[in-house]
Amino acid sequence: MRINKIIAPSIVLLFFAVPWACARDIPMGFDVFAEFGPSCLQGNVHSGASGQVKCEAGRFFTGARLRLTRHDAIEVSYSYSPNVFNEAYPLVYFNSRLSSDSFSYVRYLSTNSPLQPFVTGGVGWEHFQGGGLNSSGVLVSGDSQFAWNWGAGIDVVLHRYFALRFEFRDYTTSMPVYHTGSLHNVVPSIGIVFRFNRNRKL
């Protein structure tokens, strides 16, 4: 159910985007990627000091990117972290897993060399799996919230059909259950990109 919230609109958008791109004879490519890195939380979490970044777990990040032009792409992604962190009141809520469904726009700043830097931004959902009491004293098990994501990275193209990717992304939402304050999940990552149906200009 929760995956449909982000996947369904993405499929609809792709349904319209692909024919539009083909009709205009725009160079296209389709990428599938997998990345991993530390998962760092910044906000009202236990880290020894308020607001201090705390990295307690890793993050696996995968998805697909459709290149519409040489510089423009859209991306659907999913990320997962066995993130174990405590809120400022650890006996109130305990989180045992964090995952994200995201839909993003990607802008490549250059595609004329094997080094292809890009910036990205999008929307999606953050899913917290855990348990605790909310402000009304009701026991809850998990929470899903709207989230923004933004970041930047670079593709190092080693072959027409293969590249390495270095990326920094920040997933921004509020604290689970209470929906107050800001929680940043900062993920620096490295991964591989499989590049299909490549136009040589990409």
Buried (B, 14 or more C-beta within 10 A) or exposed (E): EEEEBBBEEBEEBBEEBBEEBEEEEBBBBBBEBBBBBBBBBBBBBBBEEEEEEBBBBBBBBBBBBBBBBBBBBBBBBBBBBBBEBBBBEEEBBBBEBBBBBBBBBBEBEEBEEEEBBBEBBBBBBBBBBBBBBBEEEEEBEBBBBEBBBBBBBBBEBEEEBEBBBBBBBBBBBBBBBBEEEEBBBBBBBEBEBEBEEBEEEB
